[in-house]
Amino acid sequence: MSSNRIAVIAGGLSLEREVSLQSGTRIAAALESVGHDVRVLDVDPQLGDHLSEFEPDLAYLALHGRMGEDGTIQGLLELLGIPFTGPDARASSLAWDKAVTKALWRRAGIPTPDWVSVSSEAIRDLGAARLLPRVIDTLQLPLVVKPSQGGGSMGVGYVNSADQLTDALIGSFRYHGVALVERRVDGTELAISIVDGEVLPAVEIDIASHGPDDHYDFSARYTPGATLLHAPARLPADVLDAAASAAVAAYEQADARHVTRVDLMVDHDGQPWLLELDTCPGMTETSLLPAAAEAKGMSFAELCETIVSAALEPVSTRK
């Protein structure tokens, strides 16, 4: 294995800054342990200067949220000619918007729950609030409301009765001006990670408290012990194969590369329903991608090194 100069870019300006710093610190330590020259860089006005000074062979993106997953940092790195981990700027910008992603999936025949998009401007300026009963009539309860752009399950609301929809939309609008209202699928929540084109074991998300109102929200994601992760997932092999096939279809449709995670629900009939595609998965102690890698028999350092090798491999030599 050759040693490379690697800039781990972490932190940033999003609401997930602290989680990103945790991911970045862990990634940097792992890469240093296998001999790389690593520098952790924050996203600030001096980032371009720091990258030019360090002259990295690769930028490892450990960013979450706005400016980290929306194609902004990817576009900067493309301009500078610095290879980086994860999908390129175009793929990242498309995947960042859940409504756009779901529309592309629907066009490609990839299963995703029915949805409608509702903007705060339509509610405020066009009288769309009077049409909200139609949303419920069209999709049927229960529903999930989430910001069309954003991560970490921030701004997600669950609607079990018609009178809860307005409050759920208000909560979502705090994070983004467009809310995605989606038919809620009951069943098993899975995350399927794809690293260098290889599908890792599906991770089943099991909220430890098992209460009726418990969901995989920000607290459940990052509080140790709040969520049990089963890897591989406790589902029949044919169901897991169907889920993996759907995840690969989404990965290929997005023209993703290096590392990506697909989040989905499997209903009680064994049908997978894709929810979103994460182009920069978390790498903290409680994150889903490291759990999948461990189930595959990969150490955390091996996982990071595999992603680095994939990102450094010339496009002409890839399969």
KOLLUM-746564 format. One line per 5 residues: number of its first residue (from 0); their letters; for each residue x, y, z of N, C-alpha, C. Coordinates in steps of 0.1 Angstrom, whole numbers. Layout:
<atoms>
NUM	a	X Y Z X Y Z X Y Z  ...
</atoms>
This chain:
<atoms>
0	mssnr	8 -12 0 0 0 0 9 12 0  6 22 -9 14 34 -10 8 45 -1  16 54 4 12 64 13 7 76 4  -4 82 8 -9 94 1 -12 105 10  -11 117 4 -16 129 12 -31 130 11
5	iavia	-38 129 22 -52 129 22 -58 141 30  -66 149 24 -73 160 32 -86 154 35  -89 152 48 -102 149 53 -110 161 56  -120 164 48 -128 176 49 -140 173 58  -141 180 69 -151 178 79 -156 191 85
10	gglsl	-167 190 93 -172 202 99 -183 209 91  -179 220 85 -188 226 76 -198 235 83  -208 240 76 -217 250 81 -231 245 84  -234 232 82 -247 226 83 -250 223 98  -263 220 100 -267 216 114 -261 203 118
15	erevs	-255 196 109 -249 183 112 -234 185 114  -229 197 117 -215 199 118 -208 190 128  -214 189 140 -207 181 151 -206 166 147  -216 161 141 -215 147 136 -205 146 125  -204 156 116 -193 155 106 -179 155 112
20	lqsgt	-177 163 122 -164 164 129 -161 151 135  -171 144 141 -169 131 147 -165 121 136  -172 121 125 -168 112 113 -154 115 109  -151 128 107 -138 132 101 -127 128 110  -128 130 123 -118 127 133 -115 112 133
25	riaaa	-126 104 132 -124 89 132 -118 84 119  -122 90 107 -116 87 95 -101 90 94  -98 102 99 -84 106 99 -75 97 107  -80 93 119 -72 84 127 -70 71 120  -80 66 114 -79 53 107 -69 54 95
30	lesvg	-70 64 87 -61 66 76 -46 68 80  -44 75 91 -31 77 97 -25 63 101  -34 55 107 -29 42 112 -24 33 101  -28 35 89 -23 27 78 -13 34 69  -7 46 75 4 52 69 2 64 60
35	hdvrv	-10 69 59 -12 81 50 -9 93 58  -5 104 50 -3 117 56 -16 124 55  -22 127 67 -36 131 67 -37 145 74  -45 154 68 -48 167 74 -63 169 74  -68 172 86 -83 175 87 -85 190 84
40	ldvdp	-94 193 74 -97 207 70 -111 209 72  -114 221 77 -128 225 79 -133 233 67  -146 235 65 -151 243 54 -152 257 59  -143 265 54 -143 280 58 -138 287 46  -137 301 47 -132 308 35 -118 305 31
45	qlgdh	-110 299 40 -96 296 37 -94 281 32  -105 274 29 -104 260 25 -96 259 12  -99 268 2 -92 267 -10 -77 269 -9  -73 279 0 -59 281 2 -53 269 9  -60 264 19 -54 252 26 -52 240 17
50	lsefe	-61 238 8 -60 227 -2 -48 230 -11  -47 242 -16 -36 245 -25 -22 244 -18  -22 247 -5 -9 246 3 -6 231 5  -16 223 9 -13 209 13 -11 201 0  -17 204 -11 -16 196 -23 -20 182 -21
55	pdlay	-32 179 -17 -35 165 -14 -36 156 -27  -34 143 -25 -36 134 -36 -51 131 -37  -58 133 -26 -72 130 -25 -79 138 -13  -91 142 -16 -100 147 -5 -110 137 -1  -110 133 12 -119 124 18 -130 132 24
60	lalhg	-143 132 18 -154 140 23 -161 133 35  -160 140 46 -167 135 58 -178 146 62  -183 152 52 -193 163 54 -207 158 53  -216 164 61 -230 160 61 -238 173 59  -249 172 52 -258 184 50 -254 194 40
65	rmged	-259 206 40 -257 216 30 -243 220 29  -239 222 16 -225 225 12 -216 212 13  -220 202 19 -212 190 19 -217 178 11  -231 178 9 -237 167 1 -244 172 -11  -245 185 -12 -254 191 -23 -246 194 -36
70	gtiqg	-234 190 -37 -226 193 -49 -217 205 -48  -218 213 -37 -210 225 -36 -196 222 -35  -192 215 -24 -178 211 -22 -173 203 -34  -181 194 -39 -177 186 -50 -173 194 -62  -181 205 -65 -178 214 -76 -165 221 -74
75	llell	-162 225 -62 -150 232 -59 -138 223 -61  -139 211 -56 -128 201 -58 -126 198 -73  -137 197 -80 -135 194 -95 -128 206 -101  -131 218 -97 -125 230 -103 -110 230 -100  -106 225 -88 -92 225 -83 -85 213 -89
80	gipft	-92 203 -95 -86 191 -100 -81 181 -90  -88 181 -78 -85 172 -67 -95 161 -67  -90 148 -68 -99 137 -67 -106 137 -53  -118 132 -52 -125 131 -39 -134 119 -38  -137 115 -26 -145 104 -24 -160 107 -26
85	gpdar	-167 97 -31 -182 99 -33 -185 104 -46  -198 105 -49 -203 109 -62 -198 123 -66  -198 125 -79 -194 138 -84 -204 149 -81  -201 161 -86 -210 173 -82 -224 171 -88  -225 167 -100 -238 165 -106 -246 155 -99
90	assla	-241 143 -96 -248 133 -90 -252 137 -75  -243 144 -69 -245 148 -55 -257 158 -54  -257 168 -64 -267 178 -64 -281 172 -66  -282 162 -75 -294 155 -78 -299 147 -66  -290 140 -60 -294 131 -48 -297 139 -36
95	wdkav	-292 151 -35 -295 160 -23 -310 163 -22  -317 164 -33 -331 168 -33 -339 155 -33  -346 152 -22 -353 139 -22 -364 138 -32  -371 149 -34 -382 149 -44 -377 146 -58  -366 152 -62 -359 150 -75 -355 135 -76
100	tkalw	-349 130 -65 -344 116 -65 -356 107 -67  -367 109 -60 -378 100 -60 -385 101 -74  -385 113 -80 -390 114 -94 -382 106 -104  -369 106 -102 -360 98 -111 -362 83 -109  -363 80 -96 -366 66 -93 -379 61 -99
105	rragi	-389 69 -98 -403 65 -103 -402 64 -118  -394 72 -125 -393 72 -139 -385 59 -143  -376 55 -135 -368 43 -138 -374 30 -133  -386 31 -127 -393 19 -122 -388 14 -109  -381 22 -101 -375 18 -88 -386 21 -78
110	ptpdw	-389 12 -69 -401 14 -60 -398 24 -49  -406 34 -48 -405 44 -38 -419 48 -34  -422 51 -21 -436 55 -17 -441 67 -24  -454 67 -27 -461 79 -33 -458 91 -24  -458 103 -31 -455 115 -24 -461 127 -31
115	vsvss	-461 138 -24 -464 151 -31 -454 161 -24  -450 171 -31 -442 182 -26 -451 194 -23  -448 200 -11 -456 212 -7 -446 223 -3  -447 235 -10 -437 245 -6 -444 255 3  -435 261 11 -440 271 21 -446 283 13
120	eaird	-440 287 1 -445 298 -7 -460 295 -12  -462 282 -16 -475 279 -20 -485 280 -9  -481 276 3 -490 277 15 -493 292 18  -482 300 18 -483 314 22 -490 323 11  -486 321 -2 -490 330 -12 -501 325 -21
125	lgaar	-503 312 -22 -512 307 -32 -524 300 -26  -526 301 -13 -537 295 -6 -537 280 -6  -525 274 -7 -525 259 -8 -529 252 6  -529 260 16 -533 254 29 -547 248 28  -556 254 20 -569 249 19 -570 236 11
130	llprv	-559 233 4 -559 220 -4 -552 209 4  -548 211 16 -541 200 24 -550 188 25  -563 189 27 -571 177 28 -570 168 16  -567 174 4 -565 166 -8 -553 158 -7  -542 163 0 -530 156 1 -533 143 9
135	idtlq	-541 144 19 -544 132 27 -553 123 19  -563 128 12 -571 120 3 -563 112 -7  -553 119 -12 -545 113 -23 -536 102 -18  -529 105 -7 -518 96 -2 -524 86 9  -534 90 16 -539 82 27 -530 82 39
140	lplvv	-535 82 51 -528 81 63 -523 67 65  -512 65 73 -503 75 79 -493 81 69  -487 93 72 -478 99 63 -465 103 71  -455 106 63 -442 111 68 -440 124 61  -436 135 69 -433 148 63 -418 151 66
145	kpsqg	-411 154 55 -397 157 57 -392 168 48  -382 175 52 -376 185 42 -372 179 30  -374 185 18 -370 179 6 -355 179 5  -348 188 11 -334 189 12 -330 189 26  -320 181 30 -315 180 44 -312 166 48
150	ggsmg	-306 164 59 -302 151 64 -304 149 79  -299 138 84 -300 136 98 -313 134 104  -324 132 96 -337 131 100 -342 144 107  -336 155 104 -340 168 110 -353 173 103  -363 177 111 -375 183 105 -385 172 100
155	vgyvn	-383 160 104 -392 149 100 -403 148 110  -415 147 104 -427 146 113 -436 135 108  -443 129 117 -452 117 115 -466 121 117  -474 118 107 -488 122 106 -497 110 107  -504 109 118 -514 97 120 -528 102 119
160	sadql	-531 115 120 -544 120 118 -544 133 111  -555 137 104 -555 148 96 -551 161 103  -554 163 115 -551 175 122 -536 177 125  -528 166 123 -513 167 125 -505 172 113  -511 173 102 -504 176 90 -498 190 90
165	tdali	-506 200 94 -502 214 94 -489 216 103  -490 210 115 -478 211 124 -466 204 118  -468 193 112 -457 186 106 -450 194 95  -459 201 87 -453 209 76 -446 221 82  -451 227 92 -444 239 98 -431 234 104
170	gsfry	-430 223 110 -417 217 115 -407 215 104  -412 210 93 -403 207 81 -398 220 75  -407 230 74 -403 243 68 -392 250 76  -390 246 88 -379 253 96 -366 249 90  -365 238 82 -353 233 77 -351 235 62
175	hgval	-362 236 55 -362 238 41 -376 243 36  -376 251 25 -388 257 21 -397 248 13  -393 236 10 -401 226 4 -402 213 12  -414 209 15 -416 196 23 -420 185 14  -415 174 16 -420 162 9 -429 154 18
180	verrv	-442 152 14 -452 145 21 -453 131 15  -450 121 23 -448 107 17 -457 97 24  -462 88 17 -470 77 23 -460 69 32  -464 67 44 -456 60 53 -457 45 52  -446 38 51 -446 23 49 -443 17 63
185	dgtel	-452 8 67 -449 1 80 -441 -12 76  -432 -15 84 -424 -27 82 -410 -26 88  -400 -30 81 -386 -31 87 -378 -20 79  -371 -12 87 -362 -1 81 -348 -7 79  -343 -5 67 -330 -10 63 -321 1 58
190	aisiv	-308 -2 59 -298 7 52 -289 -3 44  -287 0 31 -279 -9 23 -267 0 18  -255 -3 21 -244 5 17 -237 -2 5  -232 6 -4 -224 1 -15 -211 8 -15  -200 0 -15 -187 5 -14 -179 -1 -26
195	dgevl	-174 8 -34 -166 4 -46 -173 -6 -54  -186 -4 -55 -195 -13 -63 -199 -26 -57  -195 -28 -44 -199 -40 -37 -210 -37 -27  -220 -45 -27 -231 -44 -18 -227 -50 -4  -227 -42 6 -224 -47 20 -237 -53 26
200	pavei	-236 -61 36 -248 -67 43 -258 -56 47  -270 -58 45 -281 -49 49 -281 -47 65  -283 -35 69 -283 -32 83 -298 -29 87  -303 -36 97 -317 -34 101 -316 -25 113  -325 -15 113 -326 -5 123 -337 -8 133
205	diash	-333 -10 145 -343 -15 155 -342 -5 167  -353 4 168 -353 14 179 -355 6 192  -345 8 201 -344 0 213 -356 1 222  -363 12 223 -374 14 232 -387 8 227  -388 7 214 -400 0 208 -413 7 211
210	gpddh	-413 20 214 -425 27 217 -433 30 204  -446 32 204 -453 35 192 -449 47 185  -444 57 192 -440 70 186 -425 71 184  -417 60 186 -403 60 184 -399 59 170  -390 67 165 -386 67 151 -371 69 151
215	ydfsa	-365 66 139 -350 68 137 -347 82 134  -349 91 145 -346 105 143 -332 108 147  -329 121 148 -315 125 150 -310 119 164  -318 120 174 -314 114 187 -311 99 186  -320 92 180 -319 78 178 -306 74 170
220	rytpg	-303 83 161 -291 80 152 -278 81 160  -277 91 169 -264 94 174 -263 93 190  -273 87 196 -273 84 210 -269 70 212  -257 67 218 -254 53 220 -264 45 228  -268 34 223 -278 25 230 -292 28 226
225	atllh	-295 39 219 -309 43 216 -314 34 204  -305 29 196 -309 21 185 -301 8 184  -307 -3 181 -300 -16 179 -299 -18 164  -287 -21 160 -284 -23 146 -281 -38 144  -289 -45 135 -287 -59 133 -281 -60 119
230	aparl	-269 -65 118 -262 -67 105 -256 -81 105  -260 -89 96 -270 -86 85 -284 -86 91  -293 -80 84 -307 -78 88 -314 -91 89  -324 -92 98 -331 -104 102 -343 -106 93  -340 -107 80 -351 -109 70 -347 -121 61
235	padvl	-357 -127 55 -354 -138 46 -345 -134 35  -337 -144 30 -327 -141 20 -333 -136 7  -345 -141 3 -350 -135 -9 -355 -121 -8  -359 -117 4 -363 -103 7 -351 -94 7  -340 -99 13 -328 -91 13 -322 -90 -1
240	daaas	-324 -100 -9 -319 -99 -23 -327 -89 -31  -340 -88 -29 -348 -79 -36 -345 -64 -31  -342 -63 -18 -338 -50 -13 -325 -45 -19  -315 -55 -19 -302 -52 -25 -303 -48 -40  -311 -55 -47 -313 -52 -61 -319 -38 -64
245	aavaa	-328 -34 -55 -334 -21 -56 -324 -10 -53  -315 -13 -43 -305 -4 -39 -295 -2 -50  -291 -13 -56 -281 -12 -67 -287 -4 -79  -300 -6 -82 -306 1 -92 -306 16 -89  -308 20 -77 -308 34 -73 -294 40 -74
250	yeqad	-284 32 -70 -270 35 -71 -266 38 -85  -270 29 -94 -266 30 -108 -274 42 -115  -286 43 -111 -294 54 -117 -288 68 -114  -283 69 -101 -277 82 -97 -263 84 -102  -257 74 -109 -244 74 -114 -234 77 -102
255	arhvt	-237 70 -91 -229 71 -79 -216 63 -80  -207 65 -70 -194 59 -71 -188 59 -57  -178 50 -55 -170 49 -43 -178 45 -30  -187 53 -26 -195 49 -14 -208 57 -14  -218 49 -11 -232 54 -11 -240 45 -2
260	rvdlm	-250 51 5 -259 43 13 -274 46 9  -281 35 7 -295 37 3 -304 33 15  -313 42 19 -322 39 30 -336 35 25  -342 25 31 -354 19 26 -362 13 36  -375 10 33 -384 2 42 -388 -10 34
265	vdhdg	-389 -21 41 -395 -33 36 -408 -36 43  -419 -36 35 -432 -38 41 -434 -52 45  -446 -54 51 -449 -68 56 -451 -78 46  -452 -74 33 -452 -84 22 -438 -87 16  -428 -80 22 -415 -82 17 -411 -73 5
270	qpwll	-419 -63 2 -416 -54 -9 -407 -43 -4  -396 -40 -10 -388 -29 -6 -393 -16 -12  -392 -5 -4 -396 9 -8 -385 18 -5  -378 24 -15 -367 32 -13 -371 46 -8  -363 52 1 -366 65 7 -357 76 3
275	eldtc	-344 73 4 -334 83 0 -320 76 -2  -312 84 -9 -298 80 -12 -289 89 -6  -280 84 3 -270 92 10 -257 91 4  -252 103 -2 -239 102 -9 -227 104 0  -229 107 12 -217 109 22 -221 103 35
280	pgmte	-222 90 36 -227 84 48 -219 87 61  -225 87 72 -218 90 85 -208 78 88  -198 82 95 -188 72 99 -185 73 114  -195 76 122 -193 77 136 -194 63 142  -193 62 155 -194 49 162 -207 43 161
285	tsllp	-218 51 159 -231 46 158 -237 46 144  -228 49 134 -233 50 120 -236 37 114  -244 37 103 -248 25 96 -238 19 87  -230 27 80 -220 21 71 -209 13 78  -203 18 89 -194 10 96 -199 -3 101
290	aaaea	-212 -3 105 -219 -15 110 -220 -25 99  -223 -21 87 -223 -30 75 -210 -35 72  -199 -27 72 -186 -31 69 -181 -42 79  -185 -40 92 -181 -49 102 -187 -63 100  -200 -63 95 -207 -75 92 -201 -82 80
295	kgmsf	-194 -75 72 -187 -80 60 -173 -86 64  -169 -83 77 -156 -87 81 -145 -76 79  -149 -64 76 -139 -53 73 -137 -45 86  -125 -42 90 -123 -33 100 -126 -19 95  -127 -9 105 -129 5 101 -118 10 92
300	aelce	-106 7 95 -94 11 87 -95 5 73  -99 -7 72 -100 -14 59 -111 -7 51  -122 -4 58 -133 3 51 -128 17 45  -122 25 53 -117 38 48 -107 36 37  -98 26 38 -88 24 28 -94 19 15
305	tivsa	-105 11 16 -111 7 4 -118 18 -4  -124 28 4 -130 39 -2 -119 48 -8  -107 50 -2 -96 58 -7 -91 51 -20  -89 38 -20 -84 32 -32 -94 33 -44  -107 32 -41 -117 34 -51 -116 48 -57
310	alepv	-115 58 -49 -115 72 -53 -102 75 -61  -91 68 -58 -78 71 -65 -76 63 -77  -85 53 -79 -83 45 -91 -87 53 -104  -79 53 -114 -82 61 -126 -95 55 -132  -103 64 -138 -116 61 -143 -114 50 -154
315	strk	-104 51 -162 -102 42 -173 -99 28 -169  -95 26 -156 -93 12 -152 -104 6 -145  -115 13 -143 -126 8 -135 -135 -1 -144  -143 -10 -137 -151 -19 -144 -162 -12 -152
</atoms>
